[in-house]
Structures are given as C-alpha cells and as structure tokens.
C-alpha cells in the first residue's frame, strides 16, 4: 500500500491535486488506514500512471476519466481527436509565426529563429545536389506516402494555400 505522500513524491504532484482527483472520482484510494489516511494499491498507482501520461498528452481530466472508465479501454478515437486538434493548433501557430516574421520584416530574424522558408529549403535541396526534377520527385513521394505531413511541411515553410494546392495537385497526378 502507498500513502498519499508517496504518490505526491513519485508523480511530483501536490497533495491538493490528489485530493481533488479523489473528490472528482478520478483516483480514489482503495483503502483507508486505521487512522483514516488514504491508502493506494499497485492498481491505483498504475491508474495514476495512466492519468499522468494522458495529462502529458494534453487531455482534460474529464476526458481522462472517460478513457479510464470505459469498459473497452480503447482510447484510440479520443487520442486521434486530440492529435487532430494539435495539428490544427500547430498549423495556426505556424501561420502566426510567419505573420510575426513578416510584421518584423527582418531577414536576420529568419537566420536566428527556428523557421525555414521556401527559399531556404530550395537552396538546401539545390546545395545537396537536387535539380528541379529531383525536387519534384521528392514532393511526389512525400505526397504519396504522407499526404497530411506533406501539407504540414509546406505550411511550415510559409507557403500559401493556393501554392500548396498546386504542389499537392501535380504531385498526386504523377
């Protein structure tokens, strides 16, 4: 059996967090000591590990409870939904990042930021020996193998949706 203090140390949580989890039914102790202290079993510890992992993935406590309390214990649909949310947020952040760079109007910022634009990417590909046909083939293979990742990558270069549509369109036709 584990005490609340042991869980606090192991998961680096506050005591009030564990008390809150108990209050909302997310993690209730399996037993009480003679002095009425909360006691947790290995199963409780395993549940806390799952809670911790799902919280790290950005899931809400309500969603975590839903996953853990389902009979099938198949979180696939919920995790796929979270992944889609993250992809949308990342895309929006990329757009904001590109806008801020444009607003700042500093070329030097592009060299010190963690952003690459289309011109820089093309220069790297050319410097590595790729000609136009090889770059086209690269897009075709990227689109064929990982179409959504291809979209994300093109967006990360600050390429507009019209041009992305054209690139992905001819890449699909090949």
Secondary structure, 3 states (H helix, E strand, C coil): CEEHHHHHHHHCCCHHHHHHHHHCCCCCCCEECCCCCEEECHHHHHHHHHHHHHHHCCCCHHHHHHHHHCCCCCCHHHHHHHHHHHHHHHHHHHHHHHHHHHHHCCHHHHHHCCCCCHHHHHHHHHHCCCCHHHHHHHHHHHHHHCHHHHHHHHHHCCCCHHHHHHHHHHHHHC
